[in-house]
Amino acid sequence: MNALWISLALGVVAGLANLFGGAIVTARPWSRTFLTYFIALGSGFMLATAITEMVPESLRLASNAAPMLILAGYFIVHVFEHSWPAHFHFGEETHHHEFLKPFVAQTAAAGLAIHTFFDGVSIASGFLLSNWLGTVISGAVILHNIPEGFTIASVMAAAGKGRSAGLWAAGALGISRILGIFAMAFAQKYVSYGLALSAGVTLYVAASDLIPEVNKRPGPKIALTVAAGVGMLVFFRLVFFGAVTP
């Protein structure tokens, strides 16, 4: 099975995670504590993936261009989150007064779609380079897709839209990710640049979106859950390679 088909298969799994997150909002009330710990686990795994896998590989492949591309990837999501959508974050959206106008929810969805597009770019970039890199990137993407689907569905609910709108929006994020996979597949010669941009995007989502949500809950348990996410990557590397470094 080639890199494209593997990437598409895992992109579909990630899309299903989006839909599951959306279904949490539309089906019944859900424990915010559970979601917070799930975000904590995902944020630790994403942060470790970006810093120990994606950034070093980007520096190796893209050389002098990598630092600027990583920075560009970081700010692409930053700009869309803080300039285009009025306001959104990971977790259940409770600021209903800020989402009364439907176009605000639509621009929030568009901002998240930019992020999921680069999810697809990062998955395809990883598998074009190695099965190991593609696997850990896919794992990081899938882990944070449930809270991502939860976010977009709750935004739609806060905008006064029906339950089906939240699920459609979560599904659209999955489609955006698939488009990112195809874009990288058709631009394989730029895989080193795509990986570097994706590394910046992953850093932003982990450090600027997910960790701040985690920090809202005090106590050592939440910090240990983040550490467990980091430990998952270390464990998988030990299993695959028998050492933390190649």
C-alpha positions as CSV (number, residue, x, y, z in Angstrom):
1,M,0.0,0.0,0.0
2,N,1.6,3.3,-1.1
3,A,1.8,6.5,1.0
4,L,-1.3,8.1,-0.6
5,W,-3.6,5.2,0.2
6,I,-2.3,4.9,3.8
7,S,-2.6,8.6,4.3
8,L,-6.2,8.6,2.9
9,A,-7.2,5.7,5.1
10,L,-5.9,7.4,8.3
11,G,-7.4,10.7,7.1
12,V,-10.8,9.0,7.0
13,V,-10.2,7.7,10.5
14,A,-9.4,11.3,11.6
15,G,-12.5,12.5,10.0
16,L,-14.6,9.9,11.9
17,A,-13.0,11.2,15.1
18,N,-14.2,14.7,14.1
19,L,-17.7,13.3,13.6
20,F,-17.6,11.5,17.0
21,G,-16.6,14.7,18.7
22,G,-19.5,16.5,17.0
23,A,-21.9,13.7,18.0
24,I,-20.9,14.2,21.7
25,V,-22.3,17.7,21.5
26,T,-25.4,16.8,19.5
27,A,-26.3,13.6,21.4
28,R,-26.3,14.5,25.1
29,P,-24.4,16.5,27.8
30,W,-20.8,15.3,28.3
31,S,-18.4,15.6,31.1
32,R,-16.0,18.5,30.6
33,T,-13.6,16.8,32.9
34,F,-13.3,13.8,30.5
35,L,-12.8,16.1,27.5
36,T,-10.1,18.1,29.3
37,Y,-8.1,14.9,30.1
38,F,-8.5,13.7,26.6
39,I,-7.2,17.1,25.3
40,A,-4.3,16.8,27.8
41,L,-3.2,13.4,26.5
42,G,-3.5,14.6,22.9
43,S,-1.6,17.8,23.5
44,G,1.3,16.0,25.1
45,F,1.5,13.5,22.2
46,M,1.2,16.3,19.6
47,L,3.9,18.5,21.3
48,A,6.3,15.5,21.5
49,T,5.6,14.6,17.8
50,A,6.3,18.2,16.6
51,I,9.4,18.7,18.7
52,T,11.1,15.3,18.5
53,E,10.0,14.1,15.1
54,M,8.7,16.8,12.7
55,V,11.0,19.7,13.5
56,P,14.3,17.7,13.4
57,E,13.2,16.0,10.1
58,S,12.3,19.4,8.7
59,L,15.7,20.8,9.6
60,R,17.4,17.8,8.0
61,L,15.4,18.0,4.7
62,A,14.7,21.7,4.2
63,S,18.0,22.9,5.8
64,N,18.1,26.7,6.1
65,A,14.6,27.2,4.9
66,A,13.1,25.0,7.6
67,P,13.1,27.5,10.5
68,M,11.2,30.2,8.5
69,L,8.7,27.6,7.2
70,I,8.1,26.3,10.7
71,L,7.5,29.8,11.9
72,A,5.2,30.5,8.8
73,G,3.2,27.4,9.6
74,Y,2.8,28.5,13.2
75,F,1.5,32.0,12.2
76,I,-0.8,30.7,9.4
77,V,-3.1,29.2,12.0
78,H,-2.5,32.1,14.5
79,V,-3.7,34.6,11.9
80,F,-6.8,32.6,10.9
81,E,-7.8,32.0,14.4
82,H,-7.4,35.6,15.6
83,S,-8.2,37.6,12.5
84,W,-10.7,35.7,10.5
85,P,-13.0,34.0,13.1
86,A,-14.1,36.4,15.8
87,H,-13.3,33.9,18.6
88,F,-13.1,30.1,19.1
89,H,-11.1,27.6,21.1
90,F,-11.0,23.9,21.8
91,G,-13.5,22.7,24.2
92,E,-17.2,23.3,24.6
93,E,-18.2,26.8,23.5
94,T,-20.3,28.6,26.1
95,H,-20.1,32.2,24.9
96,H,-23.4,32.0,23.1
97,H,-23.7,35.8,22.8
98,E,-20.7,35.8,20.5
99,F,-22.1,33.4,18.0
100,L,-25.6,34.8,17.4
101,K,-24.7,35.8,13.8
102,P,-24.5,32.7,11.5
103,F,-21.5,34.2,9.5
104,V,-19.4,34.2,12.7
105,A,-19.8,30.4,13.1
106,Q,-19.1,30.0,9.4
107,T,-15.8,31.9,9.6
108,A,-14.9,29.9,12.7
109,A,-15.5,26.7,10.7
110,A,-13.4,28.1,7.9
111,G,-10.5,28.9,10.3
112,L,-10.6,25.3,11.7
113,A,-10.7,24.0,8.1
114,I,-7.4,25.7,7.4
115,H,-5.9,23.8,10.3
116,T,-7.4,20.5,9.2
117,F,-6.1,21.1,5.7
118,F,-2.6,21.2,7.1
119,D,-3.4,18.1,9.2
120,G,-3.8,16.4,5.8
121,V,-0.6,17.9,4.5
122,S,1.3,16.7,7.6
123,I,0.0,13.1,7.4
124,A,0.9,12.8,3.7
125,S,4.3,14.4,4.2
126,G,5.0,12.0,7.0
127,F,4.2,8.9,5.0
128,L,6.1,10.2,2.0
129,L,9.2,10.2,4.1
130,S,8.7,7.2,6.4
131,N,6.0,4.9,7.8
132,W,7.2,5.8,11.3
133,L,6.9,9.5,10.8
134,G,3.5,9.2,9.1
135,T,2.2,6.9,11.9
136,V,3.1,9.2,14.8
137,I,1.8,12.3,13.0
138,S,-1.5,10.5,12.2
139,G,-1.7,9.5,15.9
140,A,-1.2,13.1,17.0
141,V,-3.9,14.2,14.5
142,I,-6.5,11.6,15.5
143,L,-6.0,12.2,19.2
144,H,-7.0,15.9,19.0
145,N,-9.8,15.4,16.4
146,I,-12.4,14.4,19.0
147,P,-12.1,17.8,20.9
148,E,-11.9,19.5,17.5
149,G,-15.2,18.0,16.4
150,F,-16.6,18.9,19.8
151,T,-15.5,22.5,19.2
152,I,-17.1,23.1,15.8
153,A,-20.3,21.4,16.8
154,S,-20.6,23.5,19.9
155,V,-19.9,26.6,17.9
156,M,-22.7,25.8,15.5
157,A,-25.0,25.2,18.5
158,A,-24.1,28.5,20.0
159,A,-25.0,30.1,16.7
160,G,-28.5,28.7,17.0
161,K,-28.1,26.2,14.2
162,G,-29.6,22.7,14.4
163,R,-27.9,19.5,15.5
164,S,-27.3,18.4,11.9
165,A,-25.3,21.6,11.2
166,G,-22.8,20.6,13.8
167,L,-22.3,17.2,12.3
168,W,-22.1,18.7,8.8
169,A,-19.5,21.1,10.0
170,A,-17.4,18.3,11.6
171,G,-17.7,16.4,8.4
172,A,-16.4,19.4,6.4
173,L,-13.3,19.4,8.5
174,G,-12.7,15.8,7.5
175,I,-13.1,16.7,3.8
176,S,-10.6,19.6,4.3
177,R,-8.1,17.1,5.7
178,I,-8.5,14.8,2.7
179,L,-7.9,17.8,0.4
180,G,-4.7,18.5,2.3
181,I,-3.6,14.9,1.7
182,F,-4.3,15.1,-2.0
183,A,-2.5,18.5,-2.3
184,M,0.7,17.0,-0.7
185,A,0.4,13.9,-2.8
186,F,0.4,16.0,-6.0
187,A,3.2,18.1,-4.8
188,Q,5.6,15.4,-3.6
189,K,8.7,17.3,-4.6
190,Y,7.9,19.9,-2.0
191,V,7.4,17.4,0.8
192,S,10.2,18.9,2.9
193,Y,8.5,22.3,2.8
194,G,5.1,20.7,3.5
195,L,6.5,18.9,6.5
196,A,8.1,22.1,7.9
197,L,4.9,24.1,7.5
198,S,3.0,21.3,9.1
199,A,5.4,21.2,12.0
200,G,4.7,24.9,12.7
201,V,0.9,24.2,12.5
202,T,1.2,21.2,14.9
203,L,3.3,23.3,17.4
204,Y,0.6,26.0,17.4
205,V,-2.3,23.6,17.9
206,A,-0.5,21.8,20.7
207,A,1.1,24.8,22.5
208,S,-1.3,27.6,21.8
209,D,-4.7,25.9,21.5
210,L,-4.6,22.7,23.5
211,I,-2.2,23.4,26.4
212,P,-4.0,26.6,27.4
213,E,-7.3,24.6,27.7
214,V,-5.5,22.1,29.8
215,N,-4.0,24.8,32.0
216,K,-7.5,25.9,33.1
217,R,-7.7,22.8,35.3
218,P,-5.4,22.9,38.3
219,G,-3.7,20.0,39.9
220,P,-1.0,17.4,39.2
221,K,-3.3,14.9,37.5
222,I,-3.7,17.1,34.4
223,A,0.1,17.7,34.2
224,L,0.7,13.9,34.5
225,T,-1.8,13.3,31.7
226,V,0.1,15.7,29.4
227,A,3.3,13.8,30.4
228,A,1.6,10.5,29.6
229,G,0.9,11.8,26.1
230,V,4.6,12.6,25.7
231,G,5.4,9.2,27.2
232,M,3.3,7.5,24.6
233,L,5.6,8.8,21.8
234,V,8.7,7.7,23.8
235,F,7.2,4.3,24.3
236,F,6.3,3.8,20.6
237,R,9.9,4.9,19.6
238,L,11.3,2.4,22.0
239,V,9.1,-0.3,20.5
240,F,10.0,0.6,16.9
241,F,13.6,1.4,17.3
242,G,14.8,0.2,20.7
243,A,16.1,3.7,21.5
244,V,14.9,7.2,22.0
245,T,17.1,8.6,19.2
246,P,17.8,6.9,15.8
